[in-house]
Amino acid sequence: MVGKNVVFYTASDGAGGTGLSHFELFINGVYVQKFALTNDGNNPTIYITVDSTMIGKTISYYLIVYNKSGKLKNCC
């Protein structure tokens, strides 16, 4: 949909981890933006903004989730 679209996801650190640090959003394989946890420590609300030039095109995205120890995992 053209405009701002919420990315629905869940992410948490593994057992014994040090907590999440930040997220990186990639669209069509290209880095777009880094997202930090909110001030109260919750996962951020992440949006993908789609403009009219993308109508009829396939969009793929993924998040990379980092914990405070620097470990990472692809999400979504």
All heavy atoms as a GROMACS GRO file, in nm:
protein
  580
    1MET      N    1   0.084  -0.116   0.000
    1MET     CA    2   0.000   0.000   0.000
    1MET      C    3   0.090   0.125   0.000
    1MET      O    4   0.187   0.130   0.074
    1MET     CB    5  -0.091  -0.003   0.123
    1MET     CG    6  -0.187   0.111   0.126
    1MET     SD    7  -0.325   0.092   0.240
    1MET     CE    8  -0.246   0.090   0.397
    2VAL      N    9   0.056   0.222  -0.080
    2VAL     CA   10   0.134   0.345  -0.085
    2VAL      C   11   0.121   0.417   0.049
    2VAL      O   12   0.015   0.424   0.108
    2VAL     CB   13   0.085   0.436  -0.201
    2VAL    CG1   14   0.152   0.572  -0.196
    2VAL    CG2   15   0.111   0.369  -0.335
    3GLY      N   16   0.232   0.468   0.099
    3GLY     CA   17   0.235   0.539   0.226
    3GLY      C   18   0.316   0.463   0.329
    3GLY      O   19   0.400   0.379   0.296
    4LYS      N   20   0.288   0.492   0.455
    4LYS     CA   21   0.360   0.433   0.567
    4LYS      C   22   0.292   0.302   0.607
    4LYS      O   23   0.173   0.300   0.637
    4LYS     CB   24   0.352   0.530   0.685
    4LYS     CG   25   0.481   0.569   0.744
    4LYS     CD   26   0.460   0.676   0.848
    4LYS     CE   27   0.564   0.664   0.956
    4LYS     NZ   28   0.550   0.766   1.057
    5ASN      N   29   0.368   0.193   0.607
    5ASN     CA   30   0.316   0.060   0.640
    5ASN      C   31   0.392   0.002   0.758
    5ASN      O   32   0.515  -0.006   0.756
    5ASN     CB   33   0.330  -0.033   0.520
    5ASN     CG   34   0.251   0.016   0.401
    5ASN    OD1   35   0.132  -0.006   0.392
    5ASN    ND2   36   0.316   0.086   0.309
    6VAL      N   37   0.318  -0.041   0.861
    6VAL     CA   38   0.380  -0.098   0.980
    6VAL      C   39   0.436  -0.236   0.947
    6VAL      O   40   0.372  -0.316   0.879
    6VAL     CB   41   0.277  -0.110   1.095
    6VAL    CG1   42   0.338  -0.182   1.215
    6VAL    CG2   43   0.226   0.025   1.136
    7VAL      N   44   0.557  -0.264   0.997
    7VAL     CA   45   0.617  -0.396   0.988
    7VAL      C   46   0.581  -0.469   1.117
    7VAL      O   47   0.616  -0.424   1.226
    7VAL     CB   48   0.771  -0.387   0.973
    7VAL    CG1   49   0.834  -0.525   0.978
    7VAL    CG2   50   0.808  -0.314   0.846
    8PHE      N   51   0.509  -0.579   1.104
    8PHE     CA   52   0.472  -0.658   1.221
    8PHE      C   53   0.580  -0.763   1.245
    8PHE      O   54   0.613  -0.841   1.155
    8PHE     CB   55   0.336  -0.724   1.201
    8PHE     CG   56   0.224  -0.625   1.191
    8PHE    CD1   57   0.176  -0.586   1.067
    8PHE    CD2   58   0.169  -0.568   1.305
    8PHE    CE1   59   0.074  -0.492   1.057
    8PHE    CE2   60   0.068  -0.475   1.296
    8PHE     CZ   61   0.020  -0.436   1.172
    9TYR      N   62   0.637  -0.766   1.365
    9TYR     CA   63   0.746  -0.857   1.396
    9TYR      C   64   0.751  -0.880   1.547
    9TYR      O   65   0.693  -0.804   1.624
    9TYR     CB   66   0.880  -0.801   1.348
    9TYR     CG   67   0.927  -0.682   1.428
    9TYR    CD1   68   1.018  -0.697   1.533
    9TYR    CD2   69   0.881  -0.553   1.402
    9TYR    CE1   70   1.060  -0.589   1.608
    9TYR    CE2   71   0.922  -0.445   1.477
    9TYR     CZ   72   1.012  -0.462   1.579
    9TYR     OH   73   1.054  -0.356   1.655
   10THR      N   74   0.818  -0.985   1.586
   10THR     CA   75   0.852  -1.007   1.727
   10THR      C   76   1.001  -1.036   1.732
   10THR      O   77   1.056  -1.098   1.642
   10THR     CB   78   0.775  -1.126   1.788
   10THR    OG1   79   0.802  -1.242   1.712
   10THR    CG2   80   0.625  -1.100   1.789
   11ALA      N   81   1.065  -0.989   1.836
   11ALA     CA   82   1.207  -1.012   1.853
   11ALA      C   83   1.241  -1.006   2.001
   11ALA      O   84   1.191  -0.919   2.073
   11ALA     CB   85   1.288  -0.908   1.777
   12SER      N   86   1.323  -1.099   2.044
   12SER     CA   87   1.372  -1.097   2.182
   12SER      C   88   1.508  -1.165   2.183
   12SER      O   89   1.542  -1.240   2.092
   12SER     CB   90   1.275  -1.169   2.276
   12SER     OG   91   1.258  -1.303   2.236
   13ASP      N   92   1.585  -1.136   2.285
   13ASP     CA   93   1.718  -1.195   2.296
   13ASP      C   94   1.705  -1.340   2.341
   13ASP      O   95   1.607  -1.379   2.405
   13ASP     CB   96   1.801  -1.115   2.396
   13ASP     CG   97   1.951  -1.135   2.378
   13ASP    OD1   98   1.991  -1.206   2.285
   13ASP    OD2   99   2.027  -1.078   2.458
   14GLY      N  100   1.804  -1.420   2.308
   14GLY     CA  101   1.805  -1.560   2.347
   14GLY      C  102   1.830  -1.577   2.496
   14GLY      O  103   1.866  -1.482   2.566
   15ALA      N  104   1.810  -1.699   2.543
   15ALA     CA  105   1.832  -1.730   2.684
   15ALA      C  106   1.974  -1.693   2.724
   15ALA      O  107   2.070  -1.723   2.652
   15ALA     CB  108   1.808  -1.879   2.709
   16GLY      N  109   1.989  -1.624   2.836
   16GLY     CA  110   2.119  -1.584   2.886
   16GLY      C  111   2.180  -1.466   2.812
   16GLY      O  112   2.294  -1.431   2.836
   17GLY      N  113   2.103  -1.405   2.721
   17GLY     CA  114   2.154  -1.292   2.644
   17GLY      C  115   2.160  -1.164   2.726
   17GLY      O  116   2.112  -1.158   2.839
   18THR      N  117   2.218  -1.062   2.668
   18THR     CA  118   2.237  -0.935   2.739
   18THR      C  119   2.130  -0.832   2.705
   18THR      O  120   2.138  -0.719   2.748
   18THR     CB  121   2.375  -0.878   2.703
   18THR    OG1  122   2.384  -0.864   2.561
   18THR    CG2  123   2.487  -0.967   2.753
   19GLY      N  124   2.031  -0.869   2.625
   19GLY     CA  125   1.924  -0.776   2.585
   19GLY      C  126   1.949  -0.725   2.444
   19GLY      O  127   2.061  -0.727   2.393
   20LEU      N  128   1.842  -0.679   2.382
   20LEU     CA  129   1.852  -0.629   2.246
   20LEU      C  130   1.914  -0.490   2.242
   20LEU      O  131   1.900  -0.412   2.335
   20LEU     CB  132   1.714  -0.626   2.179
   20LEU     CG  133   1.647  -0.761   2.162
   20LEU    CD1  134   1.512  -0.745   2.092
   20LEU    CD2  135   1.735  -0.857   2.084
   21SER      N  136   1.981  -0.460   2.131
   21SER     CA  137   2.047  -0.332   2.113
   21SER      C  138   1.977  -0.247   2.008
   21SER      O  139   1.932  -0.137   2.036
   21SER     CB  140   2.192  -0.355   2.072
   21SER     OG  141   2.253  -0.235   2.032
   22HIS      N  142   1.968  -0.299   1.883
   22HIS     CA  143   1.907  -0.222   1.775
   22HIS      C  144   1.867  -0.313   1.659
   22HIS      O  145   1.898  -0.432   1.659
   22HIS     CB  146   2.002  -0.112   1.727
   22HIS     CG  147   2.127  -0.163   1.663
   22HIS    ND1  148   2.237  -0.204   1.734
   22HIS    CD2  149   2.160  -0.180   1.533
   22HIS    CE1  150   2.333  -0.244   1.652
   22HIS    NE2  151   2.288  -0.231   1.529
   23PHE      N  152   1.801  -0.253   1.562
   23PHE     CA  153   1.751  -0.323   1.444
   23PHE      C  154   1.798  -0.248   1.320
   23PHE      O  155   1.810  -0.127   1.322
   23PHE     CB  156   1.597  -0.323   1.442
   23PHE     CG  157   1.534  -0.389   1.561
   23PHE    CD1  158   1.530  -0.325   1.684
   23PHE    CD2  159   1.479  -0.515   1.551
   23PHE    CE1  160   1.471  -0.385   1.794
   23PHE    CE2  161   1.421  -0.576   1.660
   23PHE     CZ  162   1.416  -0.512   1.782
   24GLU      N  163   1.821  -0.322   1.211
   24GLU     CA  164   1.853  -0.261   1.083
   24GLU      C  165   1.753  -0.312   0.980
   24GLU      O  166   1.730  -0.433   0.970
   24GLU     CB  167   1.994  -0.294   1.038
   24GLU     CG  168   2.100  -0.231   1.126
   24GLU     CD  169   2.242  -0.266   1.085
   24GLU    OE1  170   2.262  -0.362   1.009
   24GLU    OE2  171   2.332  -0.195   1.130
   25LEU      N  172   1.693  -0.220   0.905
   25LEU     CA  173   1.594  -0.254   0.804
   25LEU      C  174   1.658  -0.252   0.665
   25LEU      O  175   1.728  -0.157   0.630
   25LEU     CB  176   1.479  -0.152   0.807
   25LEU     CG  177   1.373  -0.164   0.696
   25LEU    CD1  178   1.297  -0.295   0.705
   25LEU    CD2  179   1.277  -0.045   0.703
   26PHE      N  180   1.634  -0.358   0.589
   26PHE     CA  181   1.680  -0.370   0.451
   26PHE      C  182   1.558  -0.389   0.362
   26PHE      O  183   1.471  -0.470   0.393
   26PHE     CB  184   1.774  -0.489   0.434
   26PHE     CG  185   1.906  -0.471   0.501
   26PHE    CD1  186   1.919  -0.485   0.638
   26PHE    CD2  187   2.020  -0.441   0.427
   26PHE    CE1  188   2.042  -0.469   0.702
   26PHE    CE2  189   2.143  -0.425   0.489
   26PHE     CZ  190   2.154  -0.438   0.626
   27ILE      N  191   1.550  -0.315   0.252
   27ILE     CA  192   1.444  -0.331   0.154
   27ILE      C  193   1.508  -0.364   0.021
   27ILE      O  194   1.598  -0.292  -0.024
   27ILE     CB  195   1.356  -0.204   0.143
   27ILE    CG1  196   1.289  -0.175   0.277
   27ILE    CG2  197   1.252  -0.220   0.032
   27ILE    CD1  198   1.207  -0.048   0.280
   28ASN      N  199   1.461  -0.472  -0.040
   28ASN     CA  200   1.517  -0.520  -0.166
   28ASN      C  201   1.669  -0.534  -0.157
   28ASN      O  202   1.742  -0.500  -0.250
   28ASN     CB  203   1.475  -0.433  -0.284
   28ASN     CG  204   1.326  -0.439  -0.308
   28ASN    OD1  205   1.260  -0.537  -0.275
   28ASN    ND2  206   1.271  -0.334  -0.365
   29GLY      N  207   1.717  -0.580  -0.042
   29GLY     CA  208   1.858  -0.606  -0.021
   29GLY      C  209   1.943  -0.484   0.008
   29GLY      O  210   2.065  -0.495   0.023
   30VAL      N  211   1.881  -0.366   0.021
   30VAL     CA  212   1.956  -0.242   0.043
   30VAL      C  213   1.926  -0.189   0.184
   30VAL      O  214   1.810  -0.179   0.224
   30VAL     CB  215   1.916  -0.135  -0.062
   30VAL    CG1  216   1.986  -0.004  -0.035
   30VAL    CG2  217   1.946  -0.185  -0.203
   31TYR      N  218   2.033  -0.155   0.258
   31TYR     CA  219   2.017  -0.098   0.392
   31TYR      C  220   1.938   0.032   0.383
   31TYR      O  221   1.965   0.117   0.298
   31TYR     CB  222   2.155  -0.068   0.453
   31TYR     CG  223   2.149   0.009   0.582
   31TYR    CD1  224   2.123  -0.055   0.702
   31TYR    CD2  225   2.169   0.147   0.583
   31TYR    CE1  226   2.117   0.016   0.821
   31TYR    CE2  227   2.163   0.218   0.701
   31TYR     CZ  228   2.137   0.152   0.820
   31TYR     OH  229   2.130   0.224   0.937
   32VAL      N  230   1.838   0.045   0.473
   32VAL     CA  231   1.753   0.164   0.473
   32VAL      C  232   1.770   0.247   0.598
   32VAL      O  233   1.790   0.367   0.592
   32VAL     CB  234   1.604   0.124   0.457
   32VAL    CG1  235   1.512   0.245   0.468
   32VAL    CG2  236   1.581   0.054   0.324
   33GLN      N  237   1.762   0.182   0.715
   33GLN     CA  238   1.762   0.261   0.839
   33GLN      C  239   1.791   0.173   0.960
   33GLN      O  240   1.761   0.054   0.962
   33GLN     CB  241   1.624   0.325   0.856
   33GLN     CG  242   1.615   0.424   0.968
   33GLN     CD  243   1.478   0.495   0.971
   33GLN    OE1  244   1.395   0.475   0.883
   33GLN    NE2  245   1.457   0.575   1.071
   34LYS      N  246   1.850   0.236   1.062
   34LYS     CA  247   1.875   0.172   1.191
   34LYS      C  248   1.769   0.220   1.289
   34LYS      O  249   1.735   0.339   1.290
   34LYS     CB  250   2.015   0.211   1.241
   34LYS     CG  251   2.051   0.155   1.376
   34LYS     CD  252   2.193   0.198   1.415
   34LYS     CE  253   2.229   0.154   1.553
   34LYS     NZ  254   2.368   0.194   1.587
   35PHE      N  255   1.719   0.130   1.372
   35PHE     CA  256   1.618   0.162   1.472
   35PHE      C  257   1.668   0.119   1.609
   35PHE      O  258   1.709   0.004   1.627
   35PHE     CB  259   1.486   0.089   1.444
   35PHE     CG  260   1.421   0.128   1.315
   35PHE    CD1  261   1.454   0.065   1.197
   35PHE    CD2  262   1.326   0.229   1.312
   35PHE    CE1  263   1.395   0.100   1.077
   35PHE    CE2  264   1.266   0.265   1.192
   35PHE     CZ  265   1.301   0.200   1.075
   36ALA      N  266   1.665   0.209   1.705
   36ALA     CA  267   1.704   0.178   1.842
   36ALA      C  268   1.580   0.135   1.920
   36ALA      O  269   1.466   0.159   1.879
   36ALA     CB  270   1.766   0.301   1.907
   37LEU      N  271   1.603   0.073   2.035
   37LEU     CA  272   1.493   0.043   2.124
   37LEU      C  273   1.432   0.175   2.171
   37LEU      O  274   1.499   0.278   2.173
   37LEU     CB  275   1.541  -0.038   2.244
   37LEU     CG  276   1.598  -0.177   2.214
   37LEU    CD1  277   1.646  -0.243   2.341
   37LEU    CD2  278   1.495  -0.264   2.145
   38THR      N  279   1.307   0.170   2.212
   38THR     CA  280   1.243   0.291   2.263
   38THR      C  281   1.304   0.329   2.397
   38THR      O  282   1.378   0.250   2.459
   38THR     CB  283   1.091   0.270   2.279
   38THR    OG1  284   1.070   0.168   2.378
   38THR    CG2  285   1.026   0.231   2.148
   39ASN      N  286   1.275   0.448   2.444
   39ASN     CA  287   1.331   0.496   2.572
   39ASN      C  288   1.295   0.406   2.689
   39ASN      O  289   1.369   0.399   2.786
   39ASN     CB  290   1.284   0.639   2.601
   39ASN     CG  291   1.350   0.739   2.510
   39ASN    OD1  292   1.458   0.715   2.456
   39ASN    ND2  293   1.285   0.853   2.490
   40ASP      N  294   1.181   0.336   2.680
   40ASP     CA  295   1.142   0.246   2.788
   40ASP      C  296   1.189   0.102   2.764
   40ASP      O  297   1.149   0.010   2.834
   40ASP     CB  298   0.992   0.252   2.814
   40ASP     CG  299   0.909   0.219   2.692
   40ASP    OD1  300   0.965   0.185   2.587
   40ASP    OD2  301   0.785   0.228   2.703
   41GLY      N  302   1.276   0.082   2.662
   41GLY     CA  303   1.336  -0.048   2.638
   41GLY      C  304   1.257  -0.144   2.551
   41GLY      O  305   1.295  -0.259   2.535
   42ASN      N  306   1.147  -0.097   2.494
   42ASN     CA  307   1.065  -0.183   2.408
   42ASN      C  308   1.116  -0.182   2.265
   42ASN      O  309   1.188  -0.091   2.223
   42ASN     CB  310   0.919  -0.138   2.411
   42ASN     CG  311   0.854  -0.163   2.545
   42ASN    OD1  312   0.873  -0.268   2.604
   42ASN    ND2  313   0.780  -0.065   2.594
   43ASN      N  314   1.075  -0.283   2.189
   43ASN     CA  315   1.110  -0.287   2.047
   43ASN      C  316   1.043  -0.169   1.976
   43ASN      O  317   0.930  -0.133   2.009
   43ASN     CB  318   1.064  -0.418   1.984
   43ASN     CG  319   1.141  -0.536   2.035
   43ASN    OD1  320   1.245  -0.524   2.097
   43ASN    ND2  321   1.090  -0.655   2.009
   44PRO      N  322   1.110  -0.109   1.880
   44PRO     CA  323   1.054   0.008   1.812
   44PRO      C  324   0.943  -0.030   1.714
   44PRO      O  325   0.936  -0.144   1.667
   44PRO     CB  326   1.175   0.063   1.734
   44PRO     CG  327   1.259  -0.057   1.707
   44PRO     CD  328   1.242  -0.145   1.828
   45THR      N  329   0.858   0.066   1.684
   45THR     CA  330   0.763   0.050   1.575
   45THR      C  331   0.838   0.083   1.448
   45THR      O  332   0.899   0.189   1.436
   45THR     CB  333   0.642   0.145   1.592
   45THR    OG1  334   0.579   0.116   1.718
   45THR    CG2  335   0.543   0.127   1.480
   46ILE      N  336   0.837  -0.010   1.355
   46ILE     CA  337   0.912   0.006   1.231
   46ILE      C  338   0.815   0.016   1.115
   46ILE      O  339   0.719  -0.060   1.106
   46ILE     CB  340   1.011  -0.111   1.212
   46ILE    CG1  341   1.114  -0.108   1.326
   46ILE    CG2  342   1.078  -0.105   1.075
   46ILE    CD1  343   1.212  -0.224   1.325
   47TYR      N  344   0.840   0.112   1.028
   47TYR     CA  345   0.756   0.135   0.911
   47TYR      C  346   0.837   0.119   0.783
   47TYR      O  347   0.955   0.150   0.780
   47TYR     CB  348   0.700   0.278   0.912
   47TYR     CG  349   0.609   0.310   1.027
   47TYR    CD1  350   0.659   0.367   1.143
   47TYR    CD2  351   0.473   0.285   1.018
   47TYR    CE1  352   0.576   0.397   1.249
   47TYR    CE2  353   0.389   0.315   1.124
   47TYR     CZ  354   0.440   0.371   1.238
   47TYR     OH  355   0.356   0.401   1.344
   48ILE      N  356   0.769   0.072   0.679
   48ILE     CA  357   0.823   0.077   0.544
   48ILE      C  358   0.740   0.181   0.470
   48ILE      O  359   0.617   0.171   0.467
   48ILE     CB  360   0.814  -0.058   0.473
   48ILE    CG1  361   0.908  -0.159   0.540
   48ILE    CG2  362   0.846  -0.044   0.325
   48ILE    CD1  363   0.898  -0.298   0.481
   49THR      N  364   0.806   0.280   0.413
   49THR     CA  365   0.734   0.383   0.337
   49THR      C  366   0.742   0.347   0.189
   49THR      O  367   0.849   0.329   0.133
   49THR     CB  368   0.796   0.521   0.362
   49THR    OG1  369   0.790   0.548   0.503
   49THR    CG2  370   0.719   0.629   0.287
   50VAL      N  371   0.624   0.333   0.129
   50VAL     CA  372   0.614   0.295  -0.012
   50VAL      C  373   0.561   0.415  -0.090
   50VAL      O  374   0.458   0.472  -0.054
   50VAL     CB  375   0.518   0.175  -0.029
   50VAL    CG1  376   0.501   0.138  -0.175
   50VAL    CG2  377   0.568   0.056   0.052
   51ASP      N  378   0.632   0.453  -0.197
   51ASP     CA  379   0.583   0.563  -0.279
   51ASP      C  380   0.520   0.507  -0.407
   51ASP      O  381   0.527   0.388  -0.436
   51ASP     CB  382   0.691   0.666  -0.309
   51ASP     CG  383   0.806   0.613  -0.392
   51ASP    OD1  384   0.785   0.524  -0.476
   51ASP    OD2  385   0.918   0.663  -0.373
   52SER      N  386   0.459   0.594  -0.483
   52SER     CA  387   0.382   0.551  -0.600
   52SER      C  388   0.468   0.487  -0.708
   52SER      O  389   0.417   0.413  -0.793
   52SER     CB  390   0.303   0.668  -0.659
   52SER     OG  391   0.392   0.771  -0.699
   53THR      N  392   0.600   0.509  -0.707
   53THR     CA  393   0.686   0.446  -0.807
   53THR      C  394   0.698   0.295  -0.784
   53THR      O  395   0.745   0.223  -0.872
   53THR     CB  396   0.828   0.507  -0.808
   53THR    OG1  397   0.891   0.481  -0.682
   53THR    CG2  398   0.822   0.657  -0.834
   54MET      N  399   0.658   0.247  -0.667
   54MET     CA  400   0.668   0.106  -0.634
   54MET      C  401   0.541   0.027  -0.668
   54MET      O  402   0.538  -0.094  -0.651
   54MET     CB  403   0.700   0.089  -0.485
   54MET     CG  404   0.833   0.150  -0.442
   54MET     SD  405   0.974   0.078  -0.526
   54MET     CE  406   0.976  -0.083  -0.453
   55ILE      N  407   0.437   0.094  -0.717
   55ILE     CA  408   0.313   0.025  -0.750
   55ILE      C  409   0.341  -0.081  -0.856
   55ILE      O  410   0.407  -0.056  -0.956
   55ILE     CB  411   0.206   0.124  -0.799
   55ILE    CG1  412   0.163   0.216  -0.684
   55ILE    CG2  413   0.084   0.051  -0.856
   55ILE    CD1  414   0.068   0.326  -0.725
   56GLY      N  415   0.293  -0.203  -0.830
   56GLY     CA  416   0.311  -0.313  -0.923
   56GLY      C  417   0.444  -0.384  -0.912
   56GLY      O  418   0.470  -0.479  -0.985
   57LYS      N  419   0.530  -0.339  -0.822
   57LYS     CA  420   0.662  -0.402  -0.803
   57LYS      C  421   0.662  -0.484  -0.676
   57LYS      O  422   0.590  -0.454  -0.581
   57LYS     CB  423   0.772  -0.295  -0.796
   57LYS     CG  424   0.787  -0.216  -0.924
   57LYS     CD  425   0.898  -0.115  -0.912
   57LYS     CE  426   0.909  -0.034  -1.042
   57LYS     NZ  427   1.010   0.070  -1.032
   58THR      N  428   0.745  -0.586  -0.674
   58THR     CA  429   0.760  -0.668  -0.555
   58THR      C  430   0.858  -0.601  -0.460
   58THR      O  431   0.964  -0.554  -0.502
   58THR     CB  432   0.814  -0.808  -0.592
   58THR    OG1  433   0.720  -0.870  -0.680
   58THR    CG2  434   0.834  -0.894  -0.469
   59ILE      N  435   0.822  -0.598  -0.333
   59ILE     CA  436   0.909  -0.542  -0.230
   59ILE      C  437   0.941  -0.654  -0.133
   59ILE      O  438   0.852  -0.721  -0.082
   59ILE     CB  439   0.839  -0.427  -0.153
   59ILE    CG1  440   0.804  -0.314  -0.249
   59ILE    CG2  441   0.926  -0.378  -0.039
   59ILE    CD1  442   0.717  -0.207  -0.186
   60SER      N  443   1.069  -0.676  -0.110
   60SER     CA  444   1.109  -0.771  -0.007
   60SER      C  445   1.185  -0.694   0.101
   60SER      O  446   1.254  -0.597   0.071
   60SER     CB  447   1.195  -0.883  -0.065
   60SER     OG  448   1.316  -0.831  -0.115
   61TYR      N  449   1.169  -0.737   0.223
   61TYR     CA  450   1.237  -0.669   0.333
   61TYR      C  451   1.277  -0.770   0.439
   61TYR      O  452   1.223  -0.879   0.446
   61TYR     CB  453   1.150  -0.559   0.394
   61TYR     CG  454   1.030  -0.612   0.468
   61TYR    CD1  455   1.038  -0.640   0.604
   61TYR    CD2  456   0.909  -0.634   0.404
   61TYR    CE1  457   0.928  -0.690   0.673
   61TYR    CE2  458   0.800  -0.682   0.471
   61TYR     CZ  459   0.810  -0.710   0.606
   61TYR     OH  460   0.702  -0.760   0.673
   62TYR      N  461   1.374  -0.731   0.518
   62TYR     CA  462   1.409  -0.808   0.636
   62TYR      C  463   1.473  -0.716   0.738
   62TYR      O  464   1.519  -0.606   0.706
   62TYR     CB  465   1.500  -0.927   0.603
   62TYR     CG  466   1.635  -0.894   0.545
   62TYR    CD1  467   1.746  -0.876   0.627
   62TYR    CD2  468   1.652  -0.881   0.408
   62TYR    CE1  469   1.870  -0.847   0.573
   62TYR    CE2  470   1.775  -0.853   0.353
   62TYR     CZ  471   1.884  -0.836   0.436
   62TYR     OH  472   2.006  -0.807   0.383
   63LEU      N  473   1.469  -0.761   0.862
   63LEU     CA  474   1.533  -0.690   0.972
   63LEU      C  475   1.650  -0.774   1.020
   63LEU      O  476   1.642  -0.896   1.022
   63LEU     CB  477   1.436  -0.673   1.090
   63LEU     CG  478   1.315  -0.586   1.068
   63LEU    CD1  479   1.222  -0.597   1.189
   63LEU    CD2  480   1.356  -0.442   1.048
   64ILE      N  481   1.757  -0.707   1.058
   64ILE     CA  482   1.864  -0.772   1.132
   64ILE      C  483   1.854  -0.719   1.274
   64ILE      O  484   1.848  -0.598   1.296
   64ILE     CB  485   2.003  -0.745   1.073
   64ILE    CG1  486   2.012  -0.803   0.932
   64ILE    CG2  487   2.111  -0.807   1.161
   64ILE    CD1  488   2.145  -0.781   0.864
   65VAL      N  489   1.847  -0.811   1.369
   65VAL     CA  490   1.832  -0.776   1.510
   65VAL      C  491   1.965  -0.801   1.580
   65VAL      O  492   2.023  -0.908   1.566
   65VAL     CB  493   1.722  -0.861   1.576
   65VAL    CG1  494   1.703  -0.822   1.721
   65VAL    CG2  495   1.592  -0.851   1.499
   66TYR      N  496   2.013  -0.702   1.653
   66TYR     CA  497   2.140  -0.712   1.726
   66TYR      C  498   2.113  -0.710   1.876
   66TYR      O  499   2.029  -0.634   1.923
   66TYR     CB  500   2.230  -0.593   1.695
   66TYR     CG  501   2.280  -0.588   1.553
   66TYR    CD1  502   2.203  -0.533   1.452
   66TYR    CD2  503   2.405  -0.640   1.520
   66TYR    CE1  504   2.248  -0.528   1.321
   66TYR    CE2  505   2.452  -0.635   1.390
   66TYR     CZ  506   2.372  -0.579   1.291
   66TYR     OH  507   2.418  -0.574   1.161
   67ASN      N  508   2.190  -0.791   1.949
   67ASN     CA  509   2.181  -0.778   2.095
   67ASN      C  510   2.301  -0.697   2.144
   67ASN      O  511   2.388  -0.659   2.065
   67ASN     CB  512   2.169  -0.914   2.165
   67ASN     CG  513   2.296  -0.997   2.164
   67ASN    OD1  514   2.402  -0.953   2.122
   67ASN    ND2  515   2.285  -1.120   2.211
   68LYS      N  516   2.303  -0.668   2.271
   68LYS     CA  517   2.407  -0.580   2.328
   68LYS      C  518   2.547  -0.644   2.322
   68LYS      O  519   2.646  -0.573   2.332
   68LYS     CB  520   2.372  -0.543   2.472
   68LYS     CG  521   2.250  -0.454   2.478
   68LYS     CD  522   2.212  -0.422   2.622
   68LYS     CE  523   2.087  -0.338   2.626
   68LYS     NZ  524   2.038  -0.318   2.762
   69SER      N  525   2.553  -0.774   2.300
   69SER     CA  526   2.683  -0.843   2.286
   69SER      C  527   2.732  -0.841   2.141
   69SER      O  528   2.838  -0.894   2.112
   69SER     CB  529   2.672  -0.987   2.332
   69SER     OG  530   2.638  -0.992   2.469
   70GLY      N  531   2.652  -0.784   2.050
   70GLY     CA  532   2.692  -0.777   1.911
   70GLY      C  533   2.648  -0.895   1.826
   70GLY      O  534   2.678  -0.901   1.707
   71LYS      N  535   2.580  -0.993   1.887
   71LYS     CA  536   2.530  -1.106   1.809
   71LYS      C  537   2.410  -1.059   1.729
   71LYS      O  538   2.337  -0.968   1.768
   71LYS     CB  539   2.491  -1.221   1.901
   71LYS     CG  540   2.610  -1.282   1.973
   71LYS     CD  541   2.571  -1.398   2.059
   71LYS     CE  542   2.692  -1.456   2.128
   71LYS     NZ  543   2.657  -1.564   2.218
   72LEU      N  544   2.388  -1.122   1.613
   72LEU     CA  545   2.279  -1.078   1.527
   72LEU      C  546   2.203  -1.195   1.470
   72LEU      O  547   2.250  -1.308   1.469
   72LEU     CB  548   2.333  -0.991   1.413
   72LEU     CG  549   2.434  -1.057   1.319
   72LEU    CD1  550   2.366  -1.108   1.194
   72LEU    CD2  551   2.541  -0.955   1.284
   73LYS      N  552   2.080  -1.164   1.424
   73LYS     CA  553   1.998  -1.264   1.360
   73LYS      C  554   1.902  -1.194   1.265
   73LYS      O  555   1.851  -1.087   1.296
   73LYS     CB  556   1.918  -1.343   1.463
   73LYS     CG  557   1.838  -1.456   1.402
   73LYS     CD  558   1.788  -1.552   1.506
   73LYS     CE  559   1.724  -1.670   1.435
   73LYS     NZ  560   1.688  -1.774   1.526
   74ASN      N  561   1.880  -1.254   1.148
   74ASN     CA  562   1.780  -1.201   1.055
   74ASN      C  563   1.642  -1.234   1.107
   74ASN      O  564   1.619  -1.340   1.161
   74ASN     CB  565   1.796  -1.264   0.916
   74ASN     CG  566   1.915  -1.208   0.841
   74ASN    OD1  567   1.983  -1.118   0.888
   74ASN    ND2  568   1.940  -1.261   0.724
   75CYS      N  569   1.554  -1.142   1.090
   75CYS     CA  570   1.417  -1.155   1.137
   75CYS      C  571   1.323  -1.127   1.022
   75CYS      O  572   1.350  -1.040   0.941
   75CYS     CB  573   1.394  -1.056   1.251
   75CYS     SG  574   1.224  -1.031   1.299
   76CYS      N  575   1.214  -1.194   1.017
   76CYS     CA  576   1.103  -1.169   0.925
   76CYS      C  577   1.139  -1.215   0.789
   76CYS      O  578   1.124  -1.169   0.689
   76CYS     CB  579   1.060  -1.025   0.929
   76CYS     SG  580   1.039  -0.961   1.096
   0.00000   0.00000   0.00000
